């Protein structure tokens, strides 16, 4: 039976992580945010506040940031070890780090923080919620596409 090397395992696990994250973000982009937007603002806000708290758990954070760590390892390996498919590894990893992690930190988290500070039953909350639904979902689309493209590129590297 042929042995599986660590480089292959890292590429596979990182590609799977990118795909899993893309799937979570895809669900939010395609139906979760739409369903929340159909609720009265106070209910939508309260539910999203709860989701944002619940999302900070070892499983989701482990996949989100463990995949980022895998991408950093793949970047280092592709630049120093000349792994097969180095171009796919480099571009895919950068897509995930910039389009998923950086967008999350720069855009989605600040929007979540602003939502966390608002009273769901207030006029301020309703006003913020209308903008939040549009802006958060837009940046989530970016994260979805970046993570999916990263998964595709990392998967292609497995063929080489």
Phi and psi in radians as a Rosetta constraint file:
Dihedral C 1 N 2 CA 2 C 2 CIRCULARHARMONIC -1.239 0.35
Dihedral N 2 CA 2 C 2 N 3 CIRCULARHARMONIC 2.526 0.35
Dihedral C 2 N 3 CA 3 C 3 CIRCULARHARMONIC -1.472 0.35
Dihedral N 3 CA 3 C 3 N 4 CIRCULARHARMONIC 2.655 0.35
Dihedral C 3 N 4 CA 4 C 4 CIRCULARHARMONIC -1.784 0.35
Dihedral N 4 CA 4 C 4 N 5 CIRCULARHARMONIC 2.171 0.35
Dihedral C 4 N 5 CA 5 C 5 CIRCULARHARMONIC -1.414 0.35
Dihedral N 5 CA 5 C 5 N 6 CIRCULARHARMONIC 2.845 0.35
Dihedral C 5 N 6 CA 6 C 6 CIRCULARHARMONIC -1.101 0.35
Dihedral N 6 CA 6 C 6 N 7 CIRCULARHARMONIC -0.617 0.35
Dihedral C 6 N 7 CA 7 C 7 CIRCULARHARMONIC -1.080 0.35
Dihedral N 7 CA 7 C 7 N 8 CIRCULARHARMONIC -0.735 0.35
Dihedral C 7 N 8 CA 8 C 8 CIRCULARHARMONIC -1.133 0.35
Dihedral N 8 CA 8 C 8 N 9 CIRCULARHARMONIC -0.772 0.35
Dihedral C 8 N 9 CA 9 C 9 CIRCULARHARMONIC -1.078 0.35
Dihedral N 9 CA 9 C 9 N 10 CIRCULARHARMONIC -0.752 0.35
Dihedral C 9 N 10 CA 10 C 10 CIRCULARHARMONIC -1.104 0.35
Dihedral N 10 CA 10 C 10 N 11 CIRCULARHARMONIC -0.774 0.35
Dihedral C 10 N 11 CA 11 C 11 CIRCULARHARMONIC -1.095 0.35
Dihedral N 11 CA 11 C 11 N 12 CIRCULARHARMONIC -0.772 0.35
Dihedral C 11 N 12 CA 12 C 12 CIRCULARHARMONIC -1.115 0.35
Dihedral N 12 CA 12 C 12 N 13 CIRCULARHARMONIC -0.880 0.35
Dihedral C 12 N 13 CA 13 C 13 CIRCULARHARMONIC -1.104 0.35
Dihedral N 13 CA 13 C 13 N 14 CIRCULARHARMONIC -0.672 0.35
Dihedral C 13 N 14 CA 14 C 14 CIRCULARHARMONIC -1.215 0.35
Dihedral N 14 CA 14 C 14 N 15 CIRCULARHARMONIC -0.708 0.35
Dihedral C 14 N 15 CA 15 C 15 CIRCULARHARMONIC -1.079 0.35
Dihedral N 15 CA 15 C 15 N 16 CIRCULARHARMONIC -0.770 0.35
Dihedral C 15 N 16 CA 16 C 16 CIRCULARHARMONIC -1.113 0.35
Dihedral N 16 CA 16 C 16 N 17 CIRCULARHARMONIC -0.695 0.35
Dihedral C 16 N 17 CA 17 C 17 CIRCULARHARMONIC -1.079 0.35
Dihedral N 17 CA 17 C 17 N 18 CIRCULARHARMONIC -0.763 0.35
Dihedral C 17 N 18 CA 18 C 18 CIRCULARHARMONIC -1.056 0.35
Dihedral N 18 CA 18 C 18 N 19 CIRCULARHARMONIC -0.738 0.35
Dihedral C 18 N 19 CA 19 C 19 CIRCULARHARMONIC -1.152 0.35
Dihedral N 19 CA 19 C 19 N 20 CIRCULARHARMONIC -0.706 0.35
Dihedral C 19 N 20 CA 20 C 20 CIRCULARHARMONIC -1.126 0.35
Dihedral N 20 CA 20 C 20 N 21 CIRCULARHARMONIC -0.785 0.35
Dihedral C 20 N 21 CA 21 C 21 CIRCULARHARMONIC -1.111 0.35
Dihedral N 21 CA 21 C 21 N 22 CIRCULARHARMONIC -0.750 0.35
Dihedral C 21 N 22 CA 22 C 22 CIRCULARHARMONIC -1.006 0.35
Dihedral N 22 CA 22 C 22 N 23 CIRCULARHARMONIC -0.698 0.35
Dihedral C 22 N 23 CA 23 C 23 CIRCULARHARMONIC -1.130 0.35
Dihedral N 23 CA 23 C 23 N 24 CIRCULARHARMONIC -0.729 0.35
Dihedral C 23 N 24 CA 24 C 24 CIRCULARHARMONIC -1.085 0.35
Dihedral N 24 CA 24 C 24 N 25 CIRCULARHARMONIC -0.840 0.35
Dihedral C 24 N 25 CA 25 C 25 CIRCULARHARMONIC -1.150 0.35
Dihedral N 25 CA 25 C 25 N 26 CIRCULARHARMONIC -0.632 0.35
Dihedral C 25 N 26 CA 26 C 26 CIRCULARHARMONIC -1.045 0.35
Dihedral N 26 CA 26 C 26 N 27 CIRCULARHARMONIC -0.748 0.35
Dihedral C 26 N 27 CA 27 C 27 CIRCULARHARMONIC -1.057 0.35
Dihedral N 27 CA 27 C 27 N 28 CIRCULARHARMONIC -0.756 0.35
Dihedral C 27 N 28 CA 28 C 28 CIRCULARHARMONIC -1.136 0.35
Dihedral N 28 CA 28 C 28 N 29 CIRCULARHARMONIC -0.738 0.35
Dihedral C 28 N 29 CA 29 C 29 CIRCULARHARMONIC -1.189 0.35
Dihedral N 29 CA 29 C 29 N 30 CIRCULARHARMONIC -0.567 0.35
Dihedral C 29 N 30 CA 30 C 30 CIRCULARHARMONIC -1.697 0.35
Dihedral N 30 CA 30 C 30 N 31 CIRCULARHARMONIC -0.409 0.35
Dihedral C 30 N 31 CA 31 C 31 CIRCULARHARMONIC -2.597 0.35
Dihedral N 31 CA 31 C 31 N 32 CIRCULARHARMONIC -0.529 0.35
Dihedral C 31 N 32 CA 32 C 32 CIRCULARHARMONIC -1.135 0.35
Dihedral N 32 CA 32 C 32 N 33 CIRCULARHARMONIC -0.880 0.35
Dihedral C 32 N 33 CA 33 C 33 CIRCULARHARMONIC -1.155 0.35
Dihedral N 33 CA 33 C 33 N 34 CIRCULARHARMONIC -0.623 0.35
Dihedral C 33 N 34 CA 34 C 34 CIRCULARHARMONIC -1.105 0.35
Dihedral N 34 CA 34 C 34 N 35 CIRCULARHARMONIC -0.767 0.35
Dihedral C 34 N 35 CA 35 C 35 CIRCULARHARMONIC -1.106 0.35
Dihedral N 35 CA 35 C 35 N 36 CIRCULARHARMONIC -0.735 0.35
Dihedral C 35 N 36 CA 36 C 36 CIRCULARHARMONIC -1.126 0.35
Dihedral N 36 CA 36 C 36 N 37 CIRCULARHARMONIC -0.664 0.35
Dihedral C 36 N 37 CA 37 C 37 CIRCULARHARMONIC -1.179 0.35
Dihedral N 37 CA 37 C 37 N 38 CIRCULARHARMONIC -0.358 0.35
Dihedral C 37 N 38 CA 38 C 38 CIRCULARHARMONIC -1.468 0.35
Dihedral N 38 CA 38 C 38 N 39 CIRCULARHARMONIC -0.163 0.35
Dihedral C 38 N 39 CA 39 C 39 CIRCULARHARMONIC -1.479 0.35
Dihedral N 39 CA 39 C 39 N 40 CIRCULARHARMONIC 2.760 0.35
Dihedral C 39 N 40 CA 40 C 40 CIRCULARHARMONIC -0.981 0.35
Dihedral N 40 CA 40 C 40 N 41 CIRCULARHARMONIC 2.519 0.35
Dihedral C 40 N 41 CA 41 C 41 CIRCULARHARMONIC -0.852 0.35
Dihedral N 41 CA 41 C 41 N 42 CIRCULARHARMONIC -0.764 0.35
Dihedral C 41 N 42 CA 42 C 42 CIRCULARHARMONIC -1.057 0.35
Dihedral N 42 CA 42 C 42 N 43 CIRCULARHARMONIC -0.702 0.35
Dihedral C 42 N 43 CA 43 C 43 CIRCULARHARMONIC -1.227 0.35
Dihedral N 43 CA 43 C 43 N 44 CIRCULARHARMONIC -0.758 0.35
Dihedral C 43 N 44 CA 44 C 44 CIRCULARHARMONIC -1.070 0.35
Dihedral N 44 CA 44 C 44 N 45 CIRCULARHARMONIC -0.774 0.35
Dihedral C 44 N 45 CA 45 C 45 CIRCULARHARMONIC -1.090 0.35
Dihedral N 45 CA 45 C 45 N 46 CIRCULARHARMONIC -0.877 0.35
Dihedral C 45 N 46 CA 46 C 46 CIRCULARHARMONIC -1.046 0.35
Dihedral N 46 CA 46 C 46 N 47 CIRCULARHARMONIC -0.705 0.35
Dihedral C 46 N 47 CA 47 C 47 CIRCULARHARMONIC -1.175 0.35
Dihedral N 47 CA 47 C 47 N 48 CIRCULARHARMONIC -0.761 0.35
Dihedral C 47 N 48 CA 48 C 48 CIRCULARHARMONIC -1.173 0.35
Dihedral N 48 CA 48 C 48 N 49 CIRCULARHARMONIC -0.639 0.35
Dihedral C 48 N 49 CA 49 C 49 CIRCULARHARMONIC -1.038 0.35
Dihedral N 49 CA 49 C 49 N 50 CIRCULARHARMONIC -0.723 0.35
Dihedral C 49 N 50 CA 50 C 50 CIRCULARHARMONIC -1.166 0.35
Dihedral N 50 CA 50 C 50 N 51 CIRCULARHARMONIC -0.748 0.35
Dihedral C 50 N 51 CA 51 C 51 CIRCULARHARMONIC -1.046 0.35
Dihedral N 51 CA 51 C 51 N 52 CIRCULARHARMONIC -0.769 0.35
Dihedral C 51 N 52 CA 52 C 52 CIRCULARHARMONIC -1.114 0.35
Dihedral N 52 CA 52 C 52 N 53 CIRCULARHARMONIC -0.570 0.35
Dihedral C 52 N 53 CA 53 C 53 CIRCULARHARMONIC -1.300 0.35
Dihedral N 53 CA 53 C 53 N 54 CIRCULARHARMONIC -0.779 0.35
Dihedral C 53 N 54 CA 54 C 54 CIRCULARHARMONIC -1.165 0.35
Dihedral N 54 CA 54 C 54 N 55 CIRCULARHARMONIC -0.536 0.35
Dihedral C 54 N 55 CA 55 C 55 CIRCULARHARMONIC -1.137 0.35
Dihedral N 55 CA 55 C 55 N 56 CIRCULARHARMONIC -0.401 0.35
Dihedral C 55 N 56 CA 56 C 56 CIRCULARHARMONIC -1.480 0.35
Dihedral N 56 CA 56 C 56 N 57 CIRCULARHARMONIC 1.443 0.35
Dihedral C 56 N 57 CA 57 C 57 CIRCULARHARMONIC -2.445 0.35
Dihedral N 57 CA 57 C 57 N 58 CIRCULARHARMONIC 2.818 0.35
Dihedral C 57 N 58 CA 58 C 58 CIRCULARHARMONIC -1.042 0.35
Dihedral N 58 CA 58 C 58 N 59 CIRCULARHARMONIC -0.578 0.35
Dihedral C 58 N 59 CA 59 C 59 CIRCULARHARMONIC -1.191 0.35
Dihedral N 59 CA 59 C 59 N 60 CIRCULARHARMONIC -0.960 0.35
Dihedral C 59 N 60 CA 60 C 60 CIRCULARHARMONIC -1.195 0.35
Dihedral N 60 CA 60 C 60 N 61 CIRCULARHARMONIC -0.806 0.35
Dihedral C 60 N 61 CA 61 C 61 CIRCULARHARMONIC -1.105 0.35
Dihedral N 61 CA 61 C 61 N 62 CIRCULARHARMONIC -0.640 0.35
Dihedral C 61 N 62 CA 62 C 62 CIRCULARHARMONIC -1.092 0.35
Dihedral N 62 CA 62 C 62 N 63 CIRCULARHARMONIC -0.760 0.35
Dihedral C 62 N 63 CA 63 C 63 CIRCULARHARMONIC -1.229 0.35
Dihedral N 63 CA 63 C 63 N 64 CIRCULARHARMONIC -0.807 0.35
Dihedral C 63 N 64 CA 64 C 64 CIRCULARHARMONIC -1.044 0.35
Dihedral N 64 CA 64 C 64 N 65 CIRCULARHARMONIC -0.908 0.35
Dihedral C 64 N 65 CA 65 C 65 CIRCULARHARMONIC -1.570 0.35
Dihedral N 65 CA 65 C 65 N 66 CIRCULARHARMONIC -0.429 0.35
Dihedral C 65 N 66 CA 66 C 66 CIRCULARHARMONIC -1.128 0.35
Dihedral N 66 CA 66 C 66 N 67 CIRCULARHARMONIC -0.674 0.35
Dihedral C 66 N 67 CA 67 C 67 CIRCULARHARMONIC -1.136 0.35
Dihedral N 67 CA 67 C 67 N 68 CIRCULARHARMONIC -0.680 0.35
Dihedral C 67 N 68 CA 68 C 68 CIRCULARHARMONIC -1.082 0.35
Dihedral N 68 CA 68 C 68 N 69 CIRCULARHARMONIC -0.724 0.35
Dihedral C 68 N 69 CA 69 C 69 CIRCULARHARMONIC -1.107 0.35
Dihedral N 69 CA 69 C 69 N 70 CIRCULARHARMONIC -0.712 0.35
Dihedral C 69 N 70 CA 70 C 70 CIRCULARHARMONIC -1.051 0.35
Dihedral N 70 CA 70 C 70 N 71 CIRCULARHARMONIC -0.715 0.35
Dihedral C 70 N 71 CA 71 C 71 CIRCULARHARMONIC -1.100 0.35
Dihedral N 71 CA 71 C 71 N 72 CIRCULARHARMONIC -0.719 0.35
Dihedral C 71 N 72 CA 72 C 72 CIRCULARHARMONIC -1.081 0.35
Dihedral N 72 CA 72 C 72 N 73 CIRCULARHARMONIC -0.729 0.35
Dihedral C 72 N 73 CA 73 C 73 CIRCULARHARMONIC -1.103 0.35
Dihedral N 73 CA 73 C 73 N 74 CIRCULARHARMONIC -0.693 0.35
Dihedral C 73 N 74 CA 74 C 74 CIRCULARHARMONIC -1.200 0.35
Dihedral N 74 CA 74 C 74 N 75 CIRCULARHARMONIC -0.645 0.35
Dihedral C 74 N 75 CA 75 C 75 CIRCULARHARMONIC -1.081 0.35
Dihedral N 75 CA 75 C 75 N 76 CIRCULARHARMONIC -0.846 0.35
Dihedral C 75 N 76 CA 76 C 76 CIRCULARHARMONIC -1.055 0.35
Dihedral N 76 CA 76 C 76 N 77 CIRCULARHARMONIC -0.787 0.35
Dihedral C 76 N 77 CA 77 C 77 CIRCULARHARMONIC -1.163 0.35
Dihedral N 77 CA 77 C 77 N 78 CIRCULARHARMONIC -0.672 0.35
Dihedral C 77 N 78 CA 78 C 78 CIRCULARHARMONIC -1.228 0.35
Dihedral N 78 CA 78 C 78 N 79 CIRCULARHARMONIC -0.485 0.35
Dihedral C 78 N 79 CA 79 C 79 CIRCULARHARMONIC -1.502 0.35
Dihedral N 79 CA 79 C 79 N 80 CIRCULARHARMONIC -0.456 0.35
Dihedral C 79 N 80 CA 80 C 80 CIRCULARHARMONIC -1.907 0.35
Dihedral N 80 CA 80 C 80 N 81 CIRCULARHARMONIC -0.542 0.35
Dihedral C 80 N 81 CA 81 C 81 CIRCULARHARMONIC -1.834 0.35
Dihedral N 81 CA 81 C 81 N 82 CIRCULARHARMONIC -0.089 0.35
Dihedral C 81 N 82 CA 82 C 82 CIRCULARHARMONIC 1.023 0.35
Dihedral N 82 CA 82 C 82 N 83 CIRCULARHARMONIC 0.805 0.35
Dihedral C 82 N 83 CA 83 C 83 CIRCULARHARMONIC -1.050 0.35
Dihedral N 83 CA 83 C 83 N 84 CIRCULARHARMONIC 2.617 0.35
Dihedral C 83 N 84 CA 84 C 84 CIRCULARHARMONIC -1.032 0.35
Dihedral N 84 CA 84 C 84 N 85 CIRCULARHARMONIC 2.404 0.35
Dihedral C 84 N 85 CA 85 C 85 CIRCULARHARMONIC 1.285 0.35
Dihedral N 85 CA 85 C 85 N 86 CIRCULARHARMONIC 0.468 0.35
Dihedral C 85 N 86 CA 86 C 86 CIRCULARHARMONIC -0.959 0.35
Dihedral N 86 CA 86 C 86 N 87 CIRCULARHARMONIC -0.640 0.35
Dihedral C 86 N 87 CA 87 C 87 CIRCULARHARMONIC -1.113 0.35
Dihedral N 87 CA 87 C 87 N 88 CIRCULARHARMONIC -0.772 0.35
Dihedral C 87 N 88 CA 88 C 88 CIRCULARHARMONIC -1.106 0.35
Dihedral N 88 CA 88 C 88 N 89 CIRCULARHARMONIC -0.730 0.35
Dihedral C 88 N 89 CA 89 C 89 CIRCULARHARMONIC -1.106 0.35
Dihedral N 89 CA 89 C 89 N 90 CIRCULARHARMONIC -0.784 0.35
Dihedral C 89 N 90 CA 90 C 90 CIRCULARHARMONIC -1.144 0.35
Dihedral N 90 CA 90 C 90 N 91 CIRCULARHARMONIC -0.886 0.35
Dihedral C 90 N 91 CA 91 C 91 CIRCULARHARMONIC -1.160 0.35
Dihedral N 91 CA 91 C 91 N 92 CIRCULARHARMONIC -0.778 0.35
Dihedral C 91 N 92 CA 92 C 92 CIRCULARHARMONIC -1.069 0.35
Dihedral N 92 CA 92 C 92 N 93 CIRCULARHARMONIC -0.771 0.35
Dihedral C 92 N 93 CA 93 C 93 CIRCULARHARMONIC -1.144 0.35
Dihedral N 93 CA 93 C 93 N 94 CIRCULARHARMONIC -0.744 0.35
Dihedral C 93 N 94 CA 94 C 94 CIRCULARHARMONIC -1.128 0.35
Dihedral N 94 CA 94 C 94 N 95 CIRCULARHARMONIC -0.673 0.35
Dihedral C 94 N 95 CA 95 C 95 CIRCULARHARMONIC -1.028 0.35
Dihedral N 95 CA 95 C 95 N 96 CIRCULARHARMONIC -0.788 0.35
Dihedral C 95 N 96 CA 96 C 96 CIRCULARHARMONIC -1.148 0.35
Dihedral N 96 CA 96 C 96 N 97 CIRCULARHARMONIC -0.839 0.35
Dihedral C 96 N 97 CA 97 C 97 CIRCULARHARMONIC -1.123 0.35
Dihedral N 97 CA 97 C 97 N 98 CIRCULARHARMONIC -0.752 0.35
Dihedral C 97 N 98 CA 98 C 98 CIRCULARHARMONIC -1.453 0.35
Dihedral N 98 CA 98 C 98 N 99 CIRCULARHARMONIC -0.818 0.35
Dihedral C 98 N 99 CA 99 C 99 CIRCULARHARMONIC -1.431 0.35
Dihedral N 99 CA 99 C 99 N 100 CIRCULARHARMONIC -0.331 0.35
Dihedral C 99 N 100 CA 100 C 100 CIRCULARHARMONIC -1.940 0.35
Dihedral N 100 CA 100 C 100 N 101 CIRCULARHARMONIC -1.034 0.35
Dihedral C 100 N 101 CA 101 C 101 CIRCULARHARMONIC -1.251 0.35
Dihedral N 101 CA 101 C 101 N 102 CIRCULARHARMONIC -0.874 0.35
Dihedral C 101 N 102 CA 102 C 102 CIRCULARHARMONIC -1.116 0.35
Dihedral N 102 CA 102 C 102 N 103 CIRCULARHARMONIC -0.741 0.35
Dihedral C 102 N 103 CA 103 C 103 CIRCULARHARMONIC -1.091 0.35
Dihedral N 103 CA 103 C 103 N 104 CIRCULARHARMONIC -0.708 0.35
Dihedral C 103 N 104 CA 104 C 104 CIRCULARHARMONIC -1.020 0.35
Dihedral N 104 CA 104 C 104 N 105 CIRCULARHARMONIC -0.875 0.35
Dihedral C 104 N 105 CA 105 C 105 CIRCULARHARMONIC -1.200 0.35
Dihedral N 105 CA 105 C 105 N 106 CIRCULARHARMONIC -0.722 0.35
Dihedral C 105 N 106 CA 106 C 106 CIRCULARHARMONIC -1.426 0.35
Dihedral N 106 CA 106 C 106 N 107 CIRCULARHARMONIC -0.500 0.35
Dihedral C 106 N 107 CA 107 C 107 CIRCULARHARMONIC -2.132 0.35
Dihedral N 107 CA 107 C 107 N 108 CIRCULARHARMONIC -0.981 0.35
Dihedral C 107 N 108 CA 108 C 108 CIRCULARHARMONIC -1.205 0.35
Dihedral N 108 CA 108 C 108 N 109 CIRCULARHARMONIC -0.743 0.35
Dihedral C 108 N 109 CA 109 C 109 CIRCULARHARMONIC -1.117 0.35
Dihedral N 109 CA 109 C 109 N 110 CIRCULARHARMONIC -0.805 0.35
Dihedral C 109 N 110 CA 110 C 110 CIRCULARHARMONIC -1.053 0.35
Dihedral N 110 CA 110 C 110 N 111 CIRCULARHARMONIC -0.643 0.35
Dihedral C 110 N 111 CA 111 C 111 CIRCULARHARMONIC -1.124 0.35
Dihedral N 111 CA 111 C 111 N 112 CIRCULARHARMONIC -0.720 0.35
Dihedral C 111 N 112 CA 112 C 112 CIRCULARHARMONIC -1.111 0.35
Dihedral N 112 CA 112 C 112 N 113 CIRCULARHARMONIC -0.713 0.35
Dihedral C 112 N 113 CA 113 C 113 CIRCULARHARMONIC -1.108 0.35
Dihedral N 113 CA 113 C 113 N 114 CIRCULARHARMONIC -0.728 0.35
Dihedral C 113 N 114 CA 114 C 114 CIRCULARHARMONIC -1.110 0.35
Dihedral N 114 CA 114 C 114 N 115 CIRCULARHARMONIC -0.714 0.35
Dihedral C 114 N 115 CA 115 C 115 CIRCULARHARMONIC -1.147 0.35
Dihedral N 115 CA 115 C 115 N 116 CIRCULARHARMONIC -0.624 0.35
Dihedral C 115 N 116 CA 116 C 116 CIRCULARHARMONIC -1.126 0.35
Dihedral N 116 CA 116 C 116 N 117 CIRCULARHARMONIC -0.494 0.35
Dihedral C 116 N 117 CA 117 C 117 CIRCULARHARMONIC -1.490 0.35
Dihedral N 117 CA 117 C 117 N 118 CIRCULARHARMONIC -0.171 0.35
Dihedral C 117 N 118 CA 118 C 118 CIRCULARHARMONIC -1.634 0.35
Dihedral N 118 CA 118 C 118 N 119 CIRCULARHARMONIC 2.564 0.35
Dihedral C 118 N 119 CA 119 C 119 CIRCULARHARMONIC -1.396 0.35
Dihedral N 119 CA 119 C 119 N 120 CIRCULARHARMONIC 2.111 0.35
Dihedral C 119 N 120 CA 120 C 120 CIRCULARHARMONIC -0.990 0.35
Dihedral N 120 CA 120 C 120 N 121 CIRCULARHARMONIC -0.504 0.35
Dihedral C 120 N 121 CA 121 C 121 CIRCULARHARMONIC -1.563 0.35
Dihedral N 121 CA 121 C 121 N 122 CIRCULARHARMONIC 0.041 0.35
Dihedral C 121 N 122 CA 122 C 122 CIRCULARHARMONIC -1.605 0.35
Dihedral N 122 CA 122 C 122 N 123 CIRCULARHARMONIC 2.809 0.35
Dihedral C 122 N 123 CA 123 C 123 CIRCULARHARMONIC -1.131 0.35
Dihedral N 123 CA 123 C 123 N 124 CIRCULARHARMONIC -0.646 0.35
Dihedral C 123 N 124 CA 124 C 124 CIRCULARHARMONIC -1.056 0.35
Dihedral N 124 CA 124 C 124 N 125 CIRCULARHARMONIC -0.714 0.35
Dihedral C 124 N 125 CA 125 C 125 CIRCULARHARMONIC -1.083 0.35
Dihedral N 125 CA 125 C 125 N 126 CIRCULARHARMONIC -0.790 0.35
Dihedral C 125 N 126 CA 126 C 126 CIRCULARHARMONIC -1.100 0.35
Dihedral N 126 CA 126 C 126 N 127 CIRCULARHARMONIC -0.710 0.35
Dihedral C 126 N 127 CA 127 C 127 CIRCULARHARMONIC -1.140 0.35
Dihedral N 127 CA 127 C 127 N 128 CIRCULARHARMONIC -0.798 0.35
Dihedral C 127 N 128 CA 128 C 128 CIRCULARHARMONIC -1.092 0.35
Dihedral N 128 CA 128 C 128 N 129 CIRCULARHARMONIC -0.721 0.35
Dihedral C 128 N 129 CA 129 C 129 CIRCULARHARMONIC -1.040 0.35
Dihedral N 129 CA 129 C 129 N 130 CIRCULARHARMONIC -0.742 0.35
Dihedral C 129 N 130 CA 130 C 130 CIRCULARHARMONIC -1.048 0.35
Dihedral N 130 CA 130 C 130 N 131 CIRCULARHARMONIC -0.740 0.35
Dihedral C 130 N 131 CA 131 C 131 CIRCULARHARMONIC -1.273 0.35
Dihedral N 131 CA 131 C 131 N 132 CIRCULARHARMONIC -0.695 0.35
Dihedral C 131 N 132 CA 132 C 132 CIRCULARHARMONIC -1.019 0.35
Dihedral N 132 CA 132 C 132 N 133 CIRCULARHARMONIC -0.832 0.35
Dihedral C 132 N 133 CA 133 C 133 CIRCULARHARMONIC -0.964 0.35
Dihedral N 133 CA 133 C 133 N 134 CIRCULARHARMONIC -0.754 0.35
Dihedral C 133 N 134 CA 134 C 134 CIRCULARHARMONIC -1.248 0.35
Dihedral N 134 CA 134 C 134 N 135 CIRCULARHARMONIC -0.933 0.35
Dihedral C 134 N 135 CA 135 C 135 CIRCULARHARMONIC -1.203 0.35
Dihedral N 135 CA 135 C 135 N 136 CIRCULARHARMONIC -0.795 0.35
Dihedral C 135 N 136 CA 136 C 136 CIRCULARHARMONIC -1.082 0.35
Dihedral N 136 CA 136 C 136 N 137 CIRCULARHARMONIC -0.755 0.35
Dihedral C 136 N 137 CA 137 C 137 CIRCULARHARMONIC -1.166 0.35
Dihedral N 137 CA 137 C 137 N 138 CIRCULARHARMONIC -0.691 0.35
Dihedral C 137 N 138 CA 138 C 138 CIRCULARHARMONIC -1.002 0.35
Dihedral N 138 CA 138 C 138 N 139 CIRCULARHARMONIC -0.875 0.35
Dihedral C 138 N 139 CA 139 C 139 CIRCULARHARMONIC -1.202 0.35
Dihedral N 139 CA 139 C 139 N 140 CIRCULARHARMONIC -0.504 0.35
Dihedral C 139 N 140 CA 140 C 140 CIRCULARHARMONIC -1.190 0.35
Dihedral N 140 CA 140 C 140 N 141 CIRCULARHARMONIC -0.620 0.35
Dihedral C 140 N 141 CA 141 C 141 CIRCULARHARMONIC -1.027 0.35
Dihedral N 141 CA 141 C 141 N 142 CIRCULARHARMONIC -0.766 0.35
Dihedral C 141 N 142 CA 142 C 142 CIRCULARHARMONIC -1.046 0.35
Dihedral N 142 CA 142 C 142 N 143 CIRCULARHARMONIC -0.808 0.35
Dihedral C 142 N 143 CA 143 C 143 CIRCULARHARMONIC -1.079 0.35
Dihedral N 143 CA 143 C 143 N 144 CIRCULARHARMONIC -0.706 0.35
Dihedral C 143 N 144 CA 144 C 144 CIRCULARHARMONIC -1.084 0.35
Dihedral N 144 CA 144 C 144 N 145 CIRCULARHARMONIC -0.875 0.35
Dihedral C 144 N 145 CA 145 C 145 CIRCULARHARMONIC -1.110 0.35
Dihedral N 145 CA 145 C 145 N 146 CIRCULARHARMONIC -0.749 0.35
Dihedral C 145 N 146 CA 146 C 146 CIRCULARHARMONIC -1.105 0.35
Dihedral N 146 CA 146 C 146 N 147 CIRCULARHARMONIC -0.798 0.35
Dihedral C 146 N 147 CA 147 C 147 CIRCULARHARMONIC -1.169 0.35
Dihedral N 147 CA 147 C 147 N 148 CIRCULARHARMONIC -0.669 0.35
Dihedral C 147 N 148 CA 148 C 148 CIRCULARHARMONIC -1.192 0.35
Dihedral N 148 CA 148 C 148 N 149 CIRCULARHARMONIC -0.748 0.35
Dihedral C 148 N 149 CA 149 C 149 CIRCULARHARMONIC -1.108 0.35
Dihedral N 149 CA 149 C 149 N 150 CIRCULARHARMONIC -0.698 0.35
Dihedral C 149 N 150 CA 150 C 150 CIRCULARHARMONIC -1.079 0.35
Dihedral N 150 CA 150 C 150 N 151 CIRCULARHARMONIC -0.770 0.35
Dihedral C 150 N 151 CA 151 C 151 CIRCULARHARMONIC -1.044 0.35
Dihedral N 151 CA 151 C 151 N 152 CIRCULARHARMONIC -0.752 0.35
Dihedral C 151 N 152 CA 152 C 152 CIRCULARHARMONIC -1.106 0.35
Dihedral N 152 CA 152 C 152 N 153 CIRCULARHARMONIC -0.810 0.35
Dihedral C 152 N 153 CA 153 C 153 CIRCULARHARMONIC -1.157 0.35
Dihedral N 153 CA 153 C 153 N 154 CIRCULARHARMONIC -0.729 0.35
Dihedral C 153 N 154 CA 154 C 154 CIRCULARHARMONIC -1.165 0.35
Dihedral N 154 CA 154 C 154 N 155 CIRCULARHARMONIC -0.606 0.35
Dihedral C 154 N 155 CA 155 C 155 CIRCULARHARMONIC -1.153 0.35
Dihedral N 155 CA 155 C 155 N 156 CIRCULARHARMONIC -0.737 0.35
Dihedral C 155 N 156 CA 156 C 156 CIRCULARHARMONIC -1.049 0.35
Dihedral N 156 CA 156 C 156 N 157 CIRCULARHARMONIC -0.594 0.35
Dihedral C 156 N 157 CA 157 C 157 CIRCULARHARMONIC -1.133 0.35
Dihedral N 157 CA 157 C 157 N 158 CIRCULARHARMONIC -0.393 0.35
Dihedral C 157 N 158 CA 158 C 158 CIRCULARHARMONIC -1.213 0.35
Dihedral N 158 CA 158 C 158 N 159 CIRCULARHARMONIC -0.399 0.35
Dihedral C 158 N 159 CA 159 C 159 CIRCULARHARMONIC -1.287 0.35
Dihedral N 159 CA 159 C 159 N 160 CIRCULARHARMONIC -0.349 0.35
